[in-house]
Each structure stands twice: as structure tokens, then as C-alpha cells.
Amino acid sequence: MDHQRTPLFSALKQHAAAGPVQFHIPGHKKGLGTDTEFREFIGDNALAIDLINIAPLDDLHQPTGVIEEAQQLAADAFGADYTFFSIQGTSGAIMTMVMSVCSPGDKIIVPRNVHKSVMSAIIFAGAKPVFVSPAQDENLGIDHGITTSSVRRALERHPDAKAVLVINPTYFGVCAHLQEIVELAHSFHVPVLVDEAHGVHIHFHEELPMSAMEAGADLAATSVHKLGGSMTQSSVLNLNAKNGYINPQRVQTIISMLTTTSTSYVLLASLDAARRNLALHGHEMIQETLALAHDLRSKINEIPGLYSFGREILGGEATFDLDPTKVTIHVRHLGITGYETENWLREHYRIEVELSDMYNILCIITPGDTKESVDTLLAALRELSVTYYKENNANELVVKIPEIPHLSLIPRDAFYADTEVIPFKESAGRIIAEFIYVYPPGIPILLPGEVISQSHIDYIVDHVEVGLPVKGPEDRYINQVKVIVEANPIF
């Protein structure tokens, strides 16, 4: 296919250049009705292509023209049979994946460290999650992915599961053996869904881990905006139809149900253009990005008190491959937390990192980086080391990962049940009716339908007290929590 073409983006430019007289939404009409300061900042070109699904521009909900062509080009670029554009982000694509295969009461095998969008979809579908614990890295205090052996045990215990969901790569860039997991699941006649939010680029370079489509997975939700150059909130859902597990028409129906009818053509155009850039120049761009990341990692490891892991951690079942563009920096030996490090970098160097936790910060290197941006980070980290590093001053590494709670109710039933609000510190033994998760990356600690234990209370309180971003409950301070009403027995 001709990847020089951008069917949708080109159609939008041609339509705007023709100067149509618009009697349709959006009401700003090419920016004329927009706030002046905003218009001057955004620019007339962006506002001119902020259009709607009129006939010349196709309709994302039932594409038959330029959007269909753009999606076909994207499918070719990603090695998929079908590609669906998502302007609801990868969260919308993930929800589509789950709801395309699960009906009320169906089981789905998922890692415990899934994104909250997976659990949202499970609630919407009325499905029952079968949790698999991710492998824990006791040296770094992070989670990796799920292993082939853990997936095998889950499938043997739950052969009626409708799907297996895998994160590939993880937020920290680590991959289990995805192809092996896919082959295992397919031997049980179970499809594999992949949260590929952080892996849009891996399909375009041989030094990076295998992509979901290359591994034979059935569906993959992929964030083009995170690492592929499109605008925030724009993603794709790739479908491999060869195995016959997924109905493309069903996927189109579900994604349409979850998508606004006022689709953003600016976001859609950015997907079309990003696909062109990746298809034509992805390998070259990623080659330069890898060189920057390798140089950054090696120089970080020369700074006293800091450590950035590389391929030396590979070799375990959960650590099969690595995306080196995710640069995790372990700061425990400075005697400060990752959260304190994030704040220090912001206050002293205006540097913003992807996330922080108790012991690490994560920096993502992309084709948008330069030697100058990397050198700025290195200068900041060297000053950070001079400021905090002392011999034998490391914080004790205590990996507090509470056990997976007992799921007492299907999440949907708990979410819609009769509830009451009680003090969180007094909630041990009660069934929670809302989410509590750490964001970023959005990994749940407690889900609707699970039984709260004292270890969960202690874990969450510890995170809140050191300032880590624990979110989810209606009470943002997590002093109160919503639980299922326990009716008194009738004699």
C-alpha cells in the first residue's frame, strides 16, 4: 500500500481550502466564533479542520470513504487485518476489546496490575475477572508481567474463560514471552487481548520486543499518542482475524457504542499522519531514539546513587525482553523517594517525568527527544546525586504488595449495589463498592466487590502519607470509603 498517502488528513485540508460556508457544528465555524486569545494560540489551520462527519469526510461510526482508507493503511502498517481508530484513547480501545468478547457472567483472565479501564469494561460487561499475579521485582520494587506458567494454571482451572488479557510491554518496558502465551491460550481455544498502550513503536524496529500482531494475538489496544506522534487521546485497536476468535463487525459495533458521535477530526487526522510517519520513517526515528536511550542509561549508571536497569535483568520467565526507550531510574540509594525526586526535578529544572513511585522515576525517550533534552536530564540527575547521595544512606526496600483480595461479588453487582459510607480505617472486612488505584499508571489496589483487609488499609494509608497519587474513591482524601450495605438477618 502507498504509505505516502494520508486519505483523511488530505481530505480535511482540501475541504478547508475550498472555503465551505458552514451551517453545521462546531459552532465556532473555522474559529470565527472562538475566544480571540485561544484562536491566536491554537491557530486557524487547526480550527479549520475541526469538523464533523459530513459526507465528504466520512463517518467513524460506519466508515466507507477516507476514514476507511486511513484505517486500511493503518492495518497494513501495524500488520493487522483490521484497524479501528479510537478518539476515546486506549482506554476506549481496551474497553472495546473486553466488551467484544465478554457477556454477563463470563470469565476473563487478567493480570492483577491491569489498567483501570479493563476493570471498567468488566463492570460494563458484567464479567467476572480471574486474576493472575504479576511477577514482582524485589530489587526494584516494581511489577513485571504475567508468566506463561501462571497463564497455564489459570486456563487449567478456568477452561471456560472467554479471553486472556496481557500487558505488553509493561509501563516499565518489560515483556514476558508474549508469543508463547498466545500459543498456549490458543491451544485452549481462548483468544488473547493485549494492552499495548506503551508499545506502538515496537512493531517498527527489530531491536524492540515483538508486537501483539507479530505474536499472533487477536486484539491489541495501542496508544499512538503515547509514543507514535499523534495527539493525546488518539489510539488504535488492531485486530488479527486469522484465528477466527474475533468478529470484526462486533468490534465495530462496540467501539461505536463507546465513541462520541461528535468525533474529533483533528485527532483522527493526527492518527492518519502519525501512521504515515511511522510507516515511512519509523525505523530511522526509533534507531535514533534507541541511541539516545542507550547513552542516557549508561551515563545514569555512572552517577553515584542512581541505577537504570537494562538487558541485564532479562532471563526470567517474566523478563523475556525489554523496550530500552523506557528509562526507569532507581533512586532508593539517594535516601529519597521517587515522588520526592519527581518534585525536585520539577522545582529545580522544570523537568516532568512520566511517573514516580516509592523507589523509582520513569522517563520515556521518544523521537521527540534530542541530545539537548537528554543532557538536561543528565545535568539534573548529577546535581540530584550531589545533593542527596551519601554512603549507606539508602532507604530500605520494602515491597509492600498486598495479597489479591477475595472477590466476594462480581464487580458490576458491587458497583450497583446498595451502599453506605464509612471511615476507611475502619473498613476491614467490608466489601468495597468503588475503585482505589495508583495513577499513574492506573493500577487498581481495590476493586468493587473485593473484601477490604487491614493490609490493604495500611498499604493505601502509607501511599497517601508519602504523597503518592492514590485515587478513585468519591472521597479524594480517602478518609471515607463506600462499601456494600450489610443487611441484618431476618429471623
VENNORHU-V844886 format. One record per residue. SS is DSSP state (H for helix, E for strand, L for the rest). PHI is phi as a letter, one per 30 degrees, with the letter a starting at -180 (999 if undefined). PSI is psi in whole degrees, -180 to 180 (999 if undefined). Layout:
BEGIN
{{SS;PHI;PSI} {SS;PHI;PSI}}
END
This chain:
BEGIN
{{L;999;156} {L;d;99} {L;d;1} {L;d;-24} {L;d;146} {L;b;83} {H;e;-46} {H;d;-50} {H;e;-43} {H;d;-41} {H;d;-39} {H;d;-44} {H;d;-42} {H;d;-40} {H;d;-45} {H;d;-40} {H;d;-27} {L;d;-10} {L;i;51} {L;d;148} {L;d;114} {L;c;123} {L;c;41} {L;b;169} {L;d;159} {L;d;150} {L;d;-13} {L;d;-17} {L;h;77} {L;i;23} {L;j;-9} {L;d;-28} {L;c;18} {L;c;153} {L;e;133} {H;d;-46} {H;d;-42} {H;d;-44} {H;d;-44} {H;d;-35} {H;d;-47} {H;d;-43} {L;j;148} {H;d;-33} {H;d;-46} {H;d;-43} {H;d;-29} {H;d;-27} {L;c;11} {L;d;84} {L;b;-173} {L;b;-180} {L;d;63} {L;d;163} {H;e;-45} {H;d;-16} {H;c;5} {L;i;179} {L;b;120} {H;e;-28} {H;d;-25} {H;a;71} {L;d;134} {L;b;0} {L;b;-121} {H;d;-31} {H;d;-42} {H;e;-43} {H;d;-43} {H;d;-39} {H;d;-35} {H;d;-41} {H;d;-40} {H;d;-42} {H;e;-42} {H;d;-42} {H;d;-38} {H;c;1} {L;i;30} {L;c;163} {L;d;-34} {E;b;145} {E;b;133} {E;c;129} {E;d;139} {E;b;122} {L;c;11} {L;c;21} {H;i;-175} {H;d;-24} {H;e;-44} {H;d;-38} {H;d;-39} {H;d;-44} {H;d;-38} {H;d;-44} {H;e;-52} {H;d;-45} {H;d;-16} {H;d;-20} {H;c;-16} {L;c;136} {L;c;172} {L;e;129} {L;i;-12} {L;d;148} {E;c;144} {E;b;130} {E;d;121} {E;b;149} {E;d;151} {L;d;-28} {L;c;36} {L;d;160} {E;d;153} {H;d;-22} {H;d;-30} {H;d;-45} {H;d;-33} {H;d;-44} {H;d;-38} {H;d;-37} {H;d;-47} {H;d;-40} {H;d;-18} {L;i;27} {L;d;170} {E;c;117} {E;d;138} {E;c;110} {E;d;140} {E;c;130} {L;d;133} {L;d;158} {L;d;138} {E;c;140} {E;c;105} {L;d;-12} {L;d;-28} {L;c;-18} {L;i;32} {E;b;165} {E;c;144} {L;c;-154} {L;c;-171} {L;c;154} {L;c;163} {H;d;-41} {H;d;-37} {H;d;-35} {H;d;-39} {H;d;-46} {H;d;-41} {H;d;-41} {H;d;-36} {H;d;-36} {H;d;-27} {L;b;66} {L;d;-11} {L;d;5} {L;e;144} {L;d;-16} {E;a;160} {E;c;131} {E;c;133} {E;b;143} {E;c;122} {L;a;114} {L;d;172} {L;d;173} {L;e;-34} {L;c;6} {L;i;11} {E;c;141} {E;b;140} {L;d;-172} {L;d;86} {H;d;-44} {H;d;-38} {H;d;-41} {H;d;-41} {H;d;-47} {H;d;-38} {H;d;-50} {H;d;-41} {H;d;-28} {H;d;-22} {L;c;5} {L;i;40} {L;c;129} {E;d;159} {E;c;126} {E;c;137} {E;b;125} {E;d;98} {E;c;35} {L;e;-35} {L;c;28} {L;b;26} {H;d;-32} {H;d;-17} {H;d;-21} {H;d;-16} {H;c;13} {L;a;134} {L;d;-18} {L;d;-8} {L;c;163} {L;e;162} {L;d;135} {L;d;167} {L;d;-43} {L;d;-39} {L;d;-36} {L;d;-6} {L;i;12} {L;d;162} {L;c;-37} {E;b;145} {E;b;124} {E;c;120} {E;b;125} {L;d;101} {H;d;-33} {H;d;-27} {H;d;-48} {H;b;4} {L;c;-1} {L;j;-1} {L;d;178} {L;d;154} {L;e;136} {L;j;4} {L;c;127} {E;b;176} {E;b;155} {E;c;113} {E;c;139} {E;b;130} {L;c;109} {L;c;-4} {L;d;-32} {L;d;-12} {L;i;13} {L;d;-24} {L;c;134} {L;c;112} {H;e;-35} {H;d;-36} {H;d;-42} {H;d;-44} {H;d;-41} {H;d;-46} {H;d;-47} {H;d;-32} {H;d;-39} {H;d;-32} {L;c;0} {L;c;138} {L;e;147} {L;d;-15} {L;c;69} {L;d;142} {L;d;112} {H;d;-20} {H;d;-45} {H;d;-42} {H;d;-42} {H;d;-37} {H;d;-32} {H;d;-43} {H;d;-45} {H;d;-38} {H;d;-39} {H;e;-45} {H;e;-45} {H;d;-42} {H;d;-43} {H;d;-39} {H;d;-37} {H;b;5} {H;e;-47} {H;d;-45} {H;d;-45} {H;d;-44} {H;d;-34} {H;e;-44} {H;d;-38} {H;d;-43} {H;d;-40} {H;d;-43} {H;d;-45} {H;d;-43} {H;d;-42} {H;d;-43} {H;d;-48} {H;d;-45} {H;d;-37} {H;d;-33} {H;e;-40} {L;d;-3} {L;c;-9} {L;d;126} {L;e;130} {L;i;-3} {L;c;151} {E;b;130} {L;b;115} {L;d;152} {L;b;-147} {H;d;-10} {H;d;-18} {H;d;-7} {L;d;162} {L;k;-17} {L;d;171} {L;d;-32} {L;c;-8} {L;b;69} {L;d;-34} {E;a;170} {E;b;138} {L;c;105} {L;d;-7} {L;d;-13} {E;c;108} {E;c;101} {E;d;129} {E;c;114} {E;d;120} {L;c;8} {H;e;-35} {H;d;-4} {H;d;-11} {L;i;15} {L;b;166} {L;d;165} {H;d;-36} {H;d;-42} {H;d;-37} {H;d;-45} {H;e;-46} {H;d;-39} {H;d;-45} {H;d;-37} {H;d;-46} {H;d;-34} {H;c;-27} {H;b;4} {L;h;30} {L;c;132} {L;c;127} {L;c;167} {L;d;-45} {E;a;167} {E;b;153} {L;b;-160} {L;d;-36} {L;b;-4} {E;b;159} {E;b;156} {E;b;126} {E;c;132} {E;c;126} {L;c;127} {L;b;175} {L;d;-12} {L;d;-5} {L;d;159} {L;b;171} {H;e;-34} {H;d;-44} {H;d;-40} {H;d;-40} {H;d;-35} {H;d;-44} {H;d;-44} {H;d;-42} {H;d;-42} {H;d;-43} {H;d;-35} {H;d;-41} {H;d;-38} {H;e;-44} {H;d;-46} {H;e;-36} {H;d;-38} {H;c;-23} {L;d;129} {L;b;146} {L;e;139} {L;h;34} {L;c;13} {L;d;142} {L;d;144} {L;d;132} {L;d;108} {L;c;108} {L;d;97} {L;c;92} {L;c;107} {L;d;150} {L;d;155} {L;d;125} {L;d;160} {L;d;127} {E;d;106} {L;d;-30} {L;b;150} {L;e;135} {H;e;-38} {H;d;-43} {H;d;-39} {H;d;-40} {H;d;-35} {L;c;9} {L;d;170} {L;d;132} {E;b;165} {E;b;160} {E;c;128} {E;b;164} {E;e;133} {H;d;-41} {H;d;-10} {H;c;19} {L;c;4} {L;e;133} {L;j;-10} {L;c;160} {E;c;119} {E;d;148} {L;c;10} {L;b;176} {L;c;147} {E;b;124} {E;b;162} {E;c;123} {L;b;130} {L;d;157} {L;c;2} {L;j;30} {E;c;127} {E;d;142} {E;c;-44} {E;b;142} {L;b;154} {L;e;131} {L;j;-8} {E;c;153} {E;d;125} {L;d;131} {L;c;168} {H;d;-32} {H;d;-34} {H;d;-42} {H;d;-48} {H;d;-42} {H;d;-46} {H;d;-42} {H;d;-43} {H;e;-43} {H;d;-43} {H;d;-41} {H;d;-29} {L;c;2} {L;i;13} {L;d;152} {L;d;81} {E;c;125} {E;b;178} {L;k;-53} {L;d;160} {L;d;-34} {L;d;103} {L;d;-20} {L;c;-5} {L;h;38} {L;d;-30} {E;c;156} {E;b;148} {E;c;126} {E;b;165} {E;d;136} {L;d;129} {L;c;105} {L;d;144} {L;d;144} {L;d;151} {L;c;124} {L;c;999}}
END
